[in-house]
Amino acid sequence: MSRDAGRQASNVSRRKYLVGTAAVGTAGLAGCSGGSGDGDGGSEDGSNTVESGSSGPSTVTAEGSSTVYPISNKGSSYWNSNSPASDGEYWGANDESSVPGWDQLDTDMNIADYFASLYGFEPSGERSNPPFATRVALSHSGTGCEAVRDGLVDIGNSSGPITAELDISEEQRDENYVDHVVGRDGQPVFVSQAIYDAGVDQLTGDQIRGIYQGDITNWSEVGGPDQEIFVVGRAEGSGTDTSFRLNMLGDADAPMDVDTRLGQNQQVQQVLQDNDNAIGYMALAFSGSGIQAIAIDFEGTVFQPDPDAENTIFDSEYPLNRDLHMYTRINEETPDGTDMREAAFLNMFLTEFGQQVFVEDVNYITLPTSDIEAERAKLPDQA
């Protein structure tokens, strides 16, 4: 295809940058099937939304970003398993040394039973039978934001701000949505292993902008081999693309000169692995063998992919650092923007336990305690 087209967590683990790909499925759905969760038959405050013809609360549905998907999908899998506290594979070994924050939960209930009970739902006490099911679909940030806007899902997953994805103002955002930030991503820039081995292990911000705007077309122009650069971008409507344009090019609609655009992080990863002359950007969770994250020099400060370096891509000062969002919709049934089902599910991510298991363990950056508390304050009061 031709070219035609602050906040680092103070408690972020400084473990070594993982080269193994996070275990994420390519399937679009996780968990049990259910209704849209659009509020049919719910109470006035939306606290126990019930599907038509059903005796229980409706399935919580989510859709959107492939970047947020590893977090949301793993959480959904844990929720739908409703494993008992004695199950060490899910809960850890039931002591403080296994999973940070486990001891704070102080429960012998099943996992979904526990979090649902905080918002008034009756626990089932049965594995694989949560008080209500959750379902996560894989698409794009723009699609997820549109889906929550149109009432097709309860939660819109996005790795870009909804203001950019839907082209709305901050005032419109605040009037219509609640922005639940569940983690952060350093968004590295990757090159093919052959290019990295040939000496391109660091670029400046200006050089990357030059590559993505068509001013630099050969690796020899940036200290690499005499080889044409194969430039990989994410699909328009992707939050990763929106964030990259905002943070690297200065505008969410900035023009780009790329050889191919791909819809998901997994696809970018595969293309970089299959080519020996490529460059691309994607989420931290999708690093893997055959590609290398490079250091980037922004105006004299070099940000390294090594978390033990003085300045790293895990730092809040890194210009490509971004929030990972789960948006809910404000409407007549949920004037506060988040009903009790959604709150129970979201609250699971906003604990020390959830940050460890669903954020850090899939290679993203955990929120500092102050930010966790601020995000929890957006949820309705617990029962």
Secondary structure, 3 states (H helix, E strand, C coil): CCCCCCCCCCCCCCCCCCCCCCCCCCCCCCCCCCCCCCCCCCCCCCCCCECCCCCCECCEEEEECCCCHHHHHHHHHHHHHCCCCCCHHHHCCCCCCCCCCHHHHCCCCCHHHHHHHCCCCCCCCECCECCCCEEEEECCHHHHHHHHHCCCCCEEEECCCHHHHHCCCHHHHHHHEEEEEEEEECCCEEEEHHHHHCCCCEEEHHHHHHHHCCCCCEHHHHCCCCCECEEEEECCCCHHHHHHHHHHHCCCCCCCCCCEEECCHHHHHHHHHHCCCEEEECCHHHCCCCEEECEEEECCEEEECCCCCCCECCCCCCCCCEEEEEEEECCCCCCCCCCHHHHHHHHHHCCHHHHHHHHHHHCCECCCHHHHHHHHCCCCCCC
